Amino acid sequence: MLMKKIAYILAGMAFSAWISGCGTNEIVTQDIDSAYRAALCEGYKDSLILEISLEWPVSGLPAVAMENIHKDLVSSIFGKEYTSQDIETAIGLYQQSETEDYRTNCNSFKEMIRQEGEELVEGLFTWIKTIDGEFLSPYKNMQSFQLSTYGYTGGAHGIDSEKGMTFDLSSGRLITENDLFIREYKPELSRILTAHLQESVSEDIYESLFIKAIEPNGNFVIAPEGMTYIYNRYEIGPYVSGIVRVTVPWEELEGLMR
């Protein structure tokens, strides 16, 4: 039992030393933009529209760190099956896969409408998907990547979402809540987040939320001004409440940080 306590203390000291270090690592990026369109079939105006805009890391960190970041970004953006691919190859393969899925689903639906004798309406089979990602300003030896996606496959509206990924700039590994906080952090962090919720949204949106006592959900980004938790549509409120972002200044988290 004593050895476990000593090991835990040493691990906490090591993490504290890492997080408090100024660090000289800095990610160098380039912009990658891809606008892709695939018609449902020849002569048909309805199409799959796929737009990708990414701030992509190209240098500045140790080789192992760069490789780790590349793999996690590709996996999160496009899927685990693309993890071993470079970004250009991953985008090309992803476009092919999305096109096949689009044509299979829409052609099946189109045939069903024809069999029922209903009129085919132009625009009914247009799908839209956008993927945007950017790095936020680093904080100490950490830096977050914010991924934003939007998808429309018919109906009244599409759906957007955001995901945060935070990296250790020395190793390139993903940082989780458990890395950042002491044990049993959730009750106090929940209290702090709940206290900042109302100031983070308009009064109308706050009243529309069906969860007002919020908890940490693992979806966060960090920046010099603090830590921001992201709650996507339907997570704590209806569609109209949008994506809710709650920022907590670092000084309020000092007692919880490792």
N, C-alpha and C positions, 0 to 999 in steps of 0.2 A: 504494500500500500504506500509506504514511504517512497519507494523507488518510482512509483507511478506519479506521485505528487512532484517529485524532483524533475522527472522527465517533462511533465506538463509545464512547470515553471521555466525550465530551460527553453522549451519550444516557444513559450510566450515571449521570453527575452529575445530570442533570435528573431521572431517576427517583428517585435517592437523596434529592434535595431534596423531591420530592413525597411520598415515603413517610415521611420523617422529620417532615414538617410536622404540627402539631397539628390544624389544620383546624377549622372551626366548623360544617361541614355536618352535619346530622342528619336522618335520614329520619323523617317522621311517618307513622304507619300507622293503618289501621282494620281491624277483623276482618270478614272476609267468610265466611259460612257458608251452605252449600247442602245440603239433604237431598232427594234426588230418587229416586223409585221409579217404574218402568214395568213393568206386567204383561206377561208374554209374550204373552198374548192375553186377551180378555174372559172373565171367570169362572175364570181360571187363577191359582193362588196363586204359582206361580214367577214371579220378577221380577228385573229389573236394579235393584240398589241402588247408588246413586252418591252418595257423601258427600264434600263439599269443604270444607275449613277452611283459610283463608289469611290470613296477616297481610299486608295489601296496602299498598304505598306510595302516599300521597296528596299529600304536600307536603314542604317542608323543604329541597329541593335546587333548583338552577337548572332551568329548564323543559326544556332539552335533556337534562340528566342524568335527569330524571324520565321523559322520553319513551324514552330508551335503556333504562332499567331495565324499564319497562313492556313494551316490545317483547321483550326477552330473556326475561323471566319468562313472558309469555303463550306465546311460542314453545316454551320448554322444558317448560311444564306441559301445554299442550293440543296443540301442534303448530304447525309453521311456517305452515300455512294460516290460522291465526287471528291472526297477528302484528299485523295492522293494526286489530284489534278492541279495544274497551275491555273491561274484565274482565267486566262483566255480560253483554255480548253474546257474548263468547267462551264463557262458561259455558253459556249457552243453546244455542248452536250445537253445543258439545261434547256436551251431553246428547242432542240430537237425533241426532247422528252415532253415539254409543255405543248408543242405543236401536235404531237401524236395524241396526247390526252385530250386536247381541245377538239380535234377533228373526230375522234372516236365518240366523244360525248355529244357533240353538236349534231353530227350526222345521224346518230341514233335518235335524237330528239326530233330532228327534222323529218325523218322517215315516219315517226310516230304521228306527227302533225298531219302529214300527207295522208296517211291511212285513215285518219279521222275526218278527212275532208275539209280541214280548216285552212285558211289562207296563211301563207308564209309572209311574215312581216319583216321588212328590211331592218337590220339592226338588232333583231331578236337574238342573233347568235354571235354578237361581238363580245369578246372577253378582253378585259384590260387588267394588266398586272404591272405594278411599278415597284422597284426595289431601290432604296436609297440608303447609303451608309456613310458615316463620317466619324472621324476621331475628334473627341473633345479635348480641351486643354489638359495637359498632364497635371497630376497632383503628386508631389514627392516622386516616388518611383513607380507610380501607377498611371495608367491611361485607359480611358473608356472609349468604346466604339458603340455608336448608337445606330441601330438598324431600324429603318422605317419601311413598312410594306403596305401596299394597297391592292386589293383584288376586287374585280367586278365580273361576275359570271351570269348576270341577268338579275331581274327583280327590281325592287324600288331603289336600292342603293348598294354600294360596295361596302367593304369592311377594311379598315386600316388598323395597323397595330405597330407597336414599338417594342424593341428588345434591347437591353443593355448588356454589354460584355466588357469586363474590366480585366486588364492584363498587367502582370508583373513585368516591368520593362527589362529586368535582368534575365529572367528565364523564359518569358513569353507565355507562361502558364496562366490560365484563367483564375481569377480570384473570386472566392465565394463569400457569403456572409460568415460562414464558420471560420474563414481565414481572418476576417476583419475584427470579429467581436469575441468577447469573452463568453464562457459558457453561461447558459440561462439568460441570454440577452433579450430574448423575444418579448417578455412582458413589458420591460422598460422601453424598448424600441417601439413597441406597439403604442404605448402611451404617448411617446414623443411624436410619432407620425400622426396619430389621431389629433393631437393638439395643433398640428400645422395644417390639417386637411382643409378646414373651413377657409383659411386665408389663401389657399391655393386655387380656389375655384370661385366662380360667381355665386351669389346667393341663390339664384334659381337652380343652378346645377347642384349646389350643396343640398338643397331641399329634395332634389330628385333622386339622390343616391339611396340605394337600399342597404348599404353597409356604411356606417359612419365611424365605427370603431375598427379601424383598419389595422392590418398586421403586415410585417415584412413578407414579401412574396418572392424574394430572390431576384427580382427584375429591377436592377438599379444601374445608375451611372454615377461616376464621381467626377468632381471638378474642384478647382481651388476654393470655390465658395461653399461647397458642401456636398452632401450625398443626396441624390434624387431617386426616389422610388417611382416606378411607372406602373399604373393600373390601367389596363386596356379596356376597351368597350365591353360592357356586360360583366366585367369582373367585380365592380362594386356599385355599378349603376346601370341604367338603361342605355340604349344606343345614343340617345340625345345628349347624354352627359359627356360623351367624347372620351378621349384619353386623359386621364387625370395624372398629374405629376406633382409629387409632394417633396419639397426640398428641405433638408434639415442642415443647419450650419454645423461645421465641424466641432465648434466649441460645445455644442449640446450633446455631442457623442463621446466626449473625452472619457467619461466614466465607463463607457461600454467597450472602448477600443482595446485590443490586445496591446 
